[in-house]
Structure formats: C-alpha cells, structure tokens
C-alpha cells in the first residue's frame, strides 16, 4: 500500500468504535515473529502467511471464507455497537 502499511491500517481500524467487532485477518508475506506479534497487539483476529503457490493461496482463501462467513457465529447487529 503506497501511503501506509497493513499494520497501520489495522491500528486505524481498531482505533474506531465502529470497527471493534469486525474480524480482521492479516494476510501477509512475512512470517517474522515481530510482525505476527504486532498484528495481534493491534487487534488482529488471525495472522496468515501467504502460500507461494496460487493453488495453495486459493485454498487458504476458501478456508478463510468458510470459517468466517459460514462457521463463525457473530453477535446480533443490535449488540455490535456495544461490544
């Protein structure tokens, strides 16, 4: 991203009350422990390292979609502003 990096975006999102319950999955090429730690410290719900192959990357994306959009339970919209 030209103006800020992903961790800066994460920090800005988590800094507003409107984005407190939105799950944020960091999808990064870095597996450096410092980057993982920073992402979680800033409020990431998951940190995934991008696979090098397109096939593996597509499978990972399908798995993420299935978990967050089909399997995961979210609070009712009426509670979202209070969490």
C-alpha positions as CSV (number, residue, x, y, z in Angstrom):
1,X,0.0,0.0,0.0
2,X,1.5,3.3,-1.0
3,X,0.6,5.6,1.9
4,X,0.7,3.2,4.8
5,X,1.4,-0.5,5.6
6,X,-1.1,-3.1,6.7
7,X,-0.3,-2.7,10.4
8,X,-1.1,1.0,10.2
9,X,-4.4,0.2,8.6
10,X,-5.1,-2.3,11.3
11,X,-4.3,0.2,14.0
12,X,-6.6,2.8,12.4
13,X,-9.5,0.3,12.1
14,X,-9.2,-0.8,15.7
15,X,-9.0,2.8,16.8
16,X,-12.6,3.5,15.9
17,X,-15.5,2.0,17.8
18,X,-17.4,1.2,14.6
19,X,-14.8,-1.5,13.7
20,X,-14.4,-3.2,17.0
21,X,-16.3,-6.3,16.1
22,X,-15.3,-6.7,12.5
23,X,-13.0,-9.7,12.3
24,X,-9.6,-8.7,10.8
25,X,-7.4,-11.4,9.2
26,X,-3.9,-10.3,8.3
27,X,-2.8,-12.0,5.1
28,X,0.9,-11.3,4.8
29,X,4.0,-12.5,3.1
30,X,6.0,-12.0,6.3
31,X,6.4,-14.8,8.9
32,X,8.6,-12.7,11.1
33,X,7.6,-13.1,14.8
34,X,7.7,-9.4,15.3
35,X,5.1,-8.8,12.6
36,X,2.9,-11.5,14.0
37,X,3.1,-10.1,17.5
38,X,2.4,-6.5,16.3
39,X,-0.6,-7.6,14.3
40,X,-2.2,-9.4,17.3
41,X,-1.2,-6.5,19.6
42,X,-3.1,-4.1,17.3
43,X,-6.2,-6.3,17.3
44,X,-5.9,-8.8,14.5
45,X,-8.1,-11.9,14.9
46,X,-5.8,-14.1,12.8
47,X,-2.4,-13.8,11.1
48,X,-1.9,-16.0,8.0
49,X,1.3,-16.2,5.9
50,X,0.5,-16.2,2.1
51,X,1.5,-19.5,0.5
52,X,3.8,-19.2,-2.5
53,X,1.6,-21.2,-4.9
54,X,-1.6,-19.8,-6.4
55,X,-3.3,-23.1,-5.7
56,X,-2.4,-23.1,-2.0
57,X,-3.4,-19.4,-1.8
58,X,-6.8,-20.0,-3.3
59,X,-7.4,-23.0,-1.0
60,X,-6.4,-20.8,2.0
61,X,-8.9,-18.1,0.9
62,X,-11.7,-20.7,0.6
63,X,-10.9,-21.9,4.1
64,X,-10.9,-18.4,5.5
65,X,-14.2,-17.6,3.8
66,X,-15.8,-20.9,5.1
67,X,-14.7,-20.2,8.6
68,X,-15.6,-16.5,9.0
69,X,-18.7,-16.4,6.8
70,X,-20.3,-19.9,7.4
71,X,-19.0,-21.5,10.6
72,X,-18.3,-18.5,12.8
73,X,-21.1,-17.1,15.0
74,X,-21.3,-13.3,15.3
75,X,-23.2,-11.2,17.7
76,X,-26.6,-9.8,16.7
77,X,-26.3,-6.4,14.9
78,X,-28.1,-4.8,17.8
79,X,-25.1,-5.7,20.1
80,X,-22.3,-4.8,17.6
81,X,-22.2,-1.1,18.7
82,X,-21.9,-2.1,22.4
83,X,-19.1,-4.6,22.2
